[in-house]
Every structure is written in structure tokens, then in C-alpha cells.
């Protein structure tokens, strides 16, 4: 069972990722960044994807313009902690949905396949984080299953909500068994907080779990779920702040 730290805006910087990995997270992810921003190679863009240590890290990207992505990949030099790219099909932002990116792309498996194949041509690993679609109708039509079946990504992180569902609505874990029957590696995401939750995902056949909001409040959760000895939360938070000063 793989334990992954979810990408979170303004939370999962290099310092936070490093401490989560030190205390149990197997894999971490940067905050999302768009193809267009990466193609410009501005200082701020490069800072957001910087991996300053050997923490296993996926760079999360979002967009639909293959030429912009290709331009970036042509000049991209991976750092030691780099483990590949995570293609974001889960962002619920309405402004992004209007642009046809983020969760709006779940119903476009052919387009997603082209982008995944482009990344693979550069010999980089690539996986996908997706929601169940934009709305209830897309969930009912199982657009997420069609995408998982069609796209050849390394693994799929399935956030068990559709775009317009708030976090007040319990994630629908009933979707995971059918995702697993596709034969692809499935990472369960959404309201996973306890050892009992992890055991449930194991029984279903998920390859791993991704934890976000619970880790935001408690970066030690991965070690606790693995029964690894960890320090106090106060001590871990001090480590994060110390690293932030060092990495500036």
C-alpha cells in the first residue's frame, strides 16, 4: 500500500513535503501549475516546481495545450527528487472548468491520452488525478471509468467526488471497486483519515491512498497510519518552519 500526500495550494511546498516524507509519506506532489506558465519559464513558475532535496516528488500540471507542454518539456531538467508528472483532472475551479481544463477534461479521454503519450515520449513517468466528472450526470455516465480504461497512465488517483460536490458531502467510496476492476493501479482519495479507512481500501484492492486535508492539520498522519514512531505534532511543525527558513 502506497501512502501519498495530496497536492494542496499554498500548503505542499518543499518543506511540508519533506517532513511528510520523513514521517511516512511514500510520495508527494507539488502544487498545480499550468502548461502555459511552465512554457514561459518565469522565475516564479520554476520556483513552484523546484524540488530542493531528495523527497520523492511528482510535479502536478494542468492544461490542454500540447504545444505549450512540449515547449516546457524540451527544456526541462529533472532534479534528484523528481519522480514524474501528475496530470490534474480534478481541479474544481469554475473558471478552469469554463476553459475546459481541470475536472472538465475527465470526459475527454482521447485528449488526455495524447497529453499522457506526449509526456511518455520524453521518458517521464506520468499519472493522473481525477474527479468523477463535472457534475452528477457525468458521474452517472461513468466518464471517469471510460477515461481510466482508455488512458495508459502509471496510476490513477481517484478523488471520489464530482466537481460541484463540496467537502461537506462524504466522498463516495462505492466507486472504487469498479475503478479497481479496470485492472489499472488505483489510488483512493477522499475522506481517508484512519487505519480502518486504509484497511477498507486494501480490501477493495486499491494500490494506495492519497491524503490531503487530514495531512494539512497533521503532517504525521502517514507515520501514524504505518505504525512508525513519530515526534510530537509541535515538533514536526517546528521542523517545517525551520526548513522553510533554510530553503528560502
C-alpha positions, -999 to 999 in steps of 0.1 A, spaced: 0 0 0 14 33 -11 8 64 11 7 97 -8 5 133 2 -21 152 -19 -11 184 -37 -26 214 -19 -25 250 -30 -2 271 -6 3 241 16 25 215 -1 57 235 -5 91 217 -4 93 220 34 59 205 41 66 177 15 99 169 31 86 165 66 56 144 55 80 121 37 104 120 66 75 107 87 58 82 64 46 96 31 59 75 2 53 100 -25 45 138 -25 32 162 -51 38 199 -58 10 225 -61 -5 225 -95 9 247 -123 -4 253 -158 13 244 -190 12 280 -202 30 292 -171 57 265 -173 63 272 -210 72 308 -201 98 295 -177 94 325 -154 112 326 -121 80 321 -101 70 292 -123 103 274 -118 102 281 -81 69 263 -78 82 231 -93 116 232 -75 125 200 -57 154 211 -35 161 178 -18 156 140 -24 120 139 -13 101 117 -38 80 143 -56 56 144 -86 51 178 -104 14 184 -108 5 201 -141 -28 212 -156 -38 224 -191 -48 213 -226 -23 230 -250 1 203 -260 24 227 -278 29 247 -246 36 215 -226 60 203 -253 79 236 -252 84 232 -215 94 196 -217 120 204 -243 140 224 -217 130 205 -185 159 191 -165 147 169 -136 161 172 -101 171 143 -79 137 140 -61 117 142 -93 95 111 -98 74 122 -128 43 143 -136 8 142 -122 -18 154 -147 -46 173 -129 -81 164 -139 -95 171 -106 -94 209 -100 -129 221 -92 -124 257 -100 -153 270 -121 -130 294 -140 -108 265 -151 -138 244 -160 -150 272 -183 -116 270 -200 -121 232 -205 -93 222 -181 -91 205 -147 -121 184 -140 -137 194 -173 -112 171 -191 -124 139 -174 -149 134 -203 -121 139 -229 -101 107 -227 -87 110 -262 -73 144 -254 -59 132 -221 -43 102 -238 -25 125 -262 -10 146 -234 0 115 -214 16 100 -245 35 133 -251 50 131 -216 59 95 -221 78 103 -253 101 124 -231 107 93 -210 90 107 -179 66 88 -156 30 102 -157 -1 96 -136 -35 112 -133 -55 127 -105 -92 129 -114 -126 136 -100 -157 117 -111 -167 143 -136 -180 179 -135 -215 170 -122 -238 143 -111 -248 134 -147 -212 128 -157 -207 107 -127 -238 86 -136 -224 82 -171 -192 70 -155 -169 92 -176 -142 85 -150 -142 48 -158 -141 54 -195 -110 76 -190 -92 51 -168 -99 23 -193 -86 43 -223 -56 61 -209 -23 44 -203 -10 62 -172 11 47 -145 -16 50 -119 -49 69 -113 -57 89 -82 -95 89 -79 -110 116 -58 -144 102 -51 -164 134 -57 -176 152 -88 -166 188 -93 -196 206 -79 -197 185 -47 -184 203 -16 -162 187 10 -192 186 33 -205 158 11 -189 124 21 -167 110 -7 -184 81 -25 -162 51 -18 -186 29 -37 -168 40 -70 -135 24 -60 -144 -13 -66 -153 -6 -103 -122 15 -107 -101 -14 -95 -118 -39 -119 -103 -19 -148 -71 -36 -140 -53 -2 -135 -35 9 -104 -60 29 -83 -51 53 -55 -81 61 -34 -86 98 -24 -113 115 -3 -120 114 34 -93 88 42 -81 95 78 -78 63 99 -63 29 98 -97 15 94 -102 36 62 -69 23 49 -78 -13 56 -111 -8 37 -91 5 7 -68 -26 9 -98 -49 9 -112 -32 -22 -79 -37 -40 -66 -1 -42 -29 2 -48 -26 31 -24 -42 60 -6 -38 98 -10 -44 120 20 -48 158 18 -69 177 43 -61 153 72 -24 158 65 -27 196 63 -37 195 100 -14 166 109 17 160 87 25 130 110 -6 111 98 13 89 74 37 76 101 8 71 125 -11 50 99 20 29 93 27 25 130 60 43 126 74 62 156 69 99 151 76 130 172 50 154 186 30 175 162 45 206 177 80 193 170 71 184 134 56 218 128 88 234 141 108 213 117 87 225 88 92 262 98 129 256 102 131 241 67 112 270 52 137 295 65 166 273 53 151 268 18 143 305 12 
